[in-house]
Amino acid sequence: LERNLKANVKGTPLPIHCALGASDGVVQFHESGLCGAWNHVSSRGHLGASDANTSVQMTTVDSLMANRDRLDFVKIDVEGFEAEVLKGMERTIERFAPVVHMEINSITTILEADQSPRDLLRQFTELMGNVYAYGDNDRLVPLDTDDAQRLFRELGAAVDDLGE
């Protein structure tokens, strides 16, 4: 991350090494022996019995941004911990209205958060207001109607239906 920021971002980006969630505290970070995509923070346990666990400080985006005057962009890719991160950034969204790019992994949303991906999409939509998804030719498509949201959900229906 630091190498990519230095090579691609003007100014002085500030990488902060911590977990983000709904509150301040300590969580367990589970490193999968299978692949990096299964590394995750969880308050409920972990996906693989052989995962290595590391205690990690957790804070909220709201806490990180309390004394800052600008936030333009947030990327959330947290393998099932999305709802917790969103709870901890409500004031920041209201204050700065940043663009938020969030990847939803239906499997980890179901297994880690015990939450339907549909409910997570509703939570994100309520928080953000304007929500878009990647459509044909990687163009952003607004999810501004019930039909658009239904179509978006149906693209991943085989996995998504496990959450209902």
C-alpha positions in Angstrom: 0.0 0.0 0.0 2.7 2.5 0.9 4.6 1.8 -2.3 1.5 2.2 -4.4 0.5 5.4 -2.7 4.0 6.9 -3.2 4.0 6.0 -6.8 0.4 7.1 -7.6 -0.8 9.7 -5.2 0.2 13.4 -5.1 0.5 15.0 -1.7 1.2 13.1 1.5 -1.2 10.2 2.0 -1.2 8.8 5.5 -1.5 5.0 5.7 -2.7 4.0 9.2 -2.1 0.4 10.3 -5.2 -0.7 12.2 -8.5 -2.4 11.8 -11.6 -0.3 11.2 -15.0 -1.2 12.8 -18.0 0.1 14.8 -16.0 1.0 17.9 -12.5 1.3 19.4 -11.0 -1.9 20.8 -9.0 -4.9 19.9 -10.0 -7.6 17.4 -8.5 -10.7 16.1 -7.1 -10.7 12.5 -7.1 -14.1 11.0 -4.5 -14.9 8.3 -5.6 -17.7 6.1 -3.1 -20.3 5.0 -5.2 -20.7 1.8 -4.9 -17.3 0.3 -4.8 -13.6 1.2 -8.4 -13.1 0.0 -9.5 -15.1 3.1 -7.6 -12.9 5.6 -10.2 -11.2 7.8 -11.2 -9.5 11.0 -14.0 -11.1 12.9 -15.8 -10.6 16.2 -17.4 -14.1 15.7 -14.5 -16.5 15.1 -12.8 -17.3 11.9 -13.4 -19.2 8.6 -10.4 -21.7 8.8 -9.5 -23.7 11.8 -5.8 -23.4 11.1 -5.8 -19.6 10.6 -3.1 -17.7 12.5 -4.5 -15.0 14.8 -3.0 -11.6 15.6 -4.5 -9.1 18.0 -5.0 -5.8 16.2 -6.0 -2.3 17.4 -9.4 -1.3 16.0 -10.8 2.2 15.7 -13.6 3.9 13.7 -13.3 6.0 10.6 -15.2 8.7 12.6 -12.4 8.6 15.3 -9.7 8.8 12.6 -11.4 11.7 10.9 -12.4 13.7 14.0 -9.5 16.2 13.6 -9.1 16.2 9.9 -10.6 18.6 7.4 -11.0 16.5 4.3 -11.8 13.0 3.1 -12.4 12.4 -0.6 -12.3 8.7 -1.1 -12.7 5.5 1.0 -12.2 1.9 -0.2 -13.7 -0.8 1.8 -12.7 -4.4 1.1 -13.0 -6.1 4.5 -14.2 -9.7 3.8 -17.5 -9.7 5.8 -16.8 -6.8 8.2 -18.4 -4.2 6.0 -21.4 -3.5 8.2 -19.1 -2.9 11.2 -17.0 -0.4 9.2 -20.1 1.4 8.0 -21.4 1.8 11.5 -18.2 3.4 12.5 -18.2 6.0 9.7 -21.7 7.5 9.8 -20.6 11.0 11.0 -17.7 11.0 8.5 -20.1 10.3 5.6 -22.4 13.1 6.8 -19.5 15.5 7.3 -17.4 14.9 4.2 -19.6 13.0 1.7 -16.7 11.1 0.3 -16.9 8.6 -2.6 -17.0 5.2 -1.0 -15.9 2.1 -3.1 -17.1 -1.0 -1.3 -16.6 -4.6 -2.4 -19.3 -6.9 -1.1 -18.2 -10.5 -0.8 -21.5 -12.4 -0.4 -19.8 -15.6 1.0 -18.0 -13.8 3.8 -21.0 -11.5 4.5 -23.0 -14.6 5.1 -20.4 -16.6 7.0 -18.6 -13.9 9.0 -21.3 -11.3 9.6 -24.3 -13.7 9.5 -26.0 -11.0 7.4 -27.8 -11.2 4.1 -25.8 -9.4 1.3 -29.2 -7.8 0.4 -29.4 -6.3 3.9 -25.9 -5.0 3.6 -26.7 -3.4 0.3 -29.8 -1.8 1.9 -27.6 -0.5 4.8 -25.1 1.0 2.4 -27.8 2.6 0.2 -29.4 4.2 3.3 -26.1 5.6 4.5 -24.8 6.8 1.1 -27.9 7.8 -0.8 -26.4 7.6 -4.3 -25.1 4.1 -4.9 -23.7 2.7 -8.2 -22.5 -0.7 -9.3 -20.3 -1.8 -12.1 -22.4 -2.8 -15.1 -21.7 -3.7 -18.7 -18.3 -2.7 -19.9 -17.4 -1.7 -16.3 -19.5 1.4 -16.5 -21.1 2.7 -13.3 -24.8 2.2 -13.2 -27.0 3.9 -10.6 -28.8 1.7 -8.2 -31.5 4.3 -7.7 -34.6 2.2 -8.2 -35.9 -1.0 -6.7 -35.6 -2.7 -10.2 -32.0 -1.6 -10.5 -31.1 -3.0 -7.1 -33.0 -6.2 -7.8 -31.1 -6.6 -11.1 -27.8 -6.0 -9.3 -28.6 -8.6 -6.7 -29.7 -11.1 -9.3 -26.2 -10.9 -10.9 -24.9 -12.8 -7.9 -28.1 -14.7 -7.1 -26.5 -18.1 -6.8 -24.4 -17.0 -3.8 -26.7 -14.2 -2.6 -29.7 -16.5 -2.1 -27.7 -18.3 0.6 -28.2 -15.2 2.8 -32.0 -15.2 2.7 
